[in-house]
Amino acid sequence: MSFELKTHLEEIISLTDQEFEHIASHFKSKTLKKHQYLIQEDEFVHNIYFVVKGLLKAAFTDANGKEYIIQFAMENWWLSDFRAFYANVKSITNISCLENSELLYISKENLDKLCRESHKMEHFFRVKGNFGYVALQQRILSLLSTSPKERFEQLAQQYPQLMQRASKTILAAYLGISRETLSRLATKV
């Protein structure tokens, strides 16, 4: 199915070709164009997505219409409204494409089935979930305890390709700063 998915899985678990074929049979593919929504607020979410190609953003919009970007997802990243997916409630986020995107996805039913059948896959998703939790904790702590300049420098160091692929307006919203502040910070680097 996807060389990218197999390579990604094998960063954590070893797989035979037969095992991967079985795993891949639980996934489907989806292609979206730039600006298309993958998930919209107030929808039930039945899938989690693996990004084969492209760049997406997950955002929350408050009652005043202000958008807060929660996360980005690019190649080899997983994405969904995980609260909606796991709790079977409606989404509170919008996930949209910042670039044309190719995705693989697995339903909750197939994910549960696959993890029941395969200790390796259960282990993979536990490790990925732990990594995601750590990344979220680091992001929250960064927003609470660092200056805009420090947040910008962390992002530029950790994800230089993101700095090239996302607009300054989008990056500023992610960092919790104005576009003007981002422009000032970017010229100092």
N, C-alpha and C positions, 0 to 999 in steps of 0.2 A: 504494500500500500504506500508507505511513505518511508523513504530512506531517512528523512529527518526525524521522524518519530522513533524509528528503531535506534538511531544513533543517540537520541536523547534518553531513551529508556536505558540504554546500555551504559550511560554515565553512572547509573546507580545499581542496575541489576544485569546479570549476564543472561542471554537468551539464545536458544537454538532457533534456527529458521522456522521450525515447526511451531515453537512456542510463540514467536512473533506473528506468524500467520494467524494463529488462534486469537491473539490479542487484537491484531489489526481488523479482524472480522467484526469486532464490537464497535468500531469507529466508522463514521461517515465523513464525507468531505463537504465543505461549503466555501464558496467564493463570493466575496463582497467587493463592491467598488468604494473608492474614497467617498466619505461622507455618509455612507449607508450605516444604519443601525444594526447591530448584532442583537442587542437586548434593549428594550425600552422600559422605562419606569412603568410600574403598575401591571407588569406581565408576570405570569408564572414562568419560572426558568427550569427547563428540563434537562439542560446539557451543560457540560463544562467543555472548554475549547482549548486546543493546542494550536499555537500560531506557527504555521509552516513558513509563511511569508507575509510581511506587512507590518503595520503599526496601528494599534488601537488604543483608545483611552476609555477608562471607566470614570464616570463623573456623577456627582450628586448635585441636584439643583434645589436650593432652599426656597422657602415660601416667597422670598423677595425676588426670585429669579437669578440669584447669584450662583454660578457654577463652581463647584469644588472638584478638582480632579483628584481622584483617589489613587489611581494607578495607571501606568502604561503597560502595554504588552507588545513585545516584538518577537522576532523569531525565537523559537524554543521556549516560550513562556506560556503559562496556563492562565486562563481568564474565565471569569463568570461573575455573576452576582452570587457569591457563594452562600450568603445568608438565605437568599431565595431558593437556591438549588438544594441546600441541605435541609432547610426547615419547611420546604414546600409552602412558602408564602410568596406574595407578589414582590417583584423587584423594586428597590428604591433607587437604583442606578440606571443610567443610560450608558450603553457601551457602543461606541461608534468607531468607524474606521478613519484613521488619519491618512492612510494610503490604501491602495487596492490590496486586498488581503486574501490569503488562502489559509483555511483552517481545517483542522480535523476536530470532530466532536464525538463525545460519548454521553449517552443518556444516563440518568441516575440508575435506572433499572440495569443497564448493561455494566455500569461501573460496579454496582453491588455484586452482580453475578460474577464478573471477572475477578473481583477481589476475593469472593468466596472460593472460586475455583483455583486461584493462583496465589500462593503465599508470596511469590516474587512481586506480583502487581500490588498486593496489599502493602508490602514493604515499600515499594516505589511511591505509592500515593501517600503513605505515612511520612516518608522522608520529605517529599515535596510539600506536604502540608506544614511540616515543621519549618522548612526553609521559608515558606510564605509567612508563617506566623512571626518568625524572627525579622523578616524584612519589614513587615507591618509595624512591629514594635520599634524598630530602628527609625522608621519614617515618623511615627508619632513622637518619639523622643526628639528627633531632629526639629520637628515643627515647634515643639514646646521649649526647647533649650538652646537653639542655635540662632545666630543672626541670619538675615537674608543673604549676606555675603558668604557665610559658612555653608548655608544650604545650597547656594549656587555652585560653590567650589566642590562640594561633595558630589552633586549631580554630574558636574562636568568631568570629574575624575572617575566616577563609577560607571557612567554611561555616556562616553563621548559621542557615540554614534547617535544617541537620542538628541543631543544638542544640534546635530546636523539635520535631523529628520523632522523635528517638530517645530512649529512656529514659535516665535518669541511670546506671543500672546498665550499660547497653550502652556509653554514652559513656565511662564510667570504665574499662571493660575495654579499649576501644580506646586510651585514653590511658595505660594501664598503671598506673592508680592505683585506690585504693579508692573506693567510692561516697561514703563519708563525706568523703574529701578533695575529691572533685568538688563535693559540696554546699557545703563551706566556700569553695572557689574561686568557685563560681557566685554566692554571696551577696556576694562582694566586687566583683563586676563591676557 
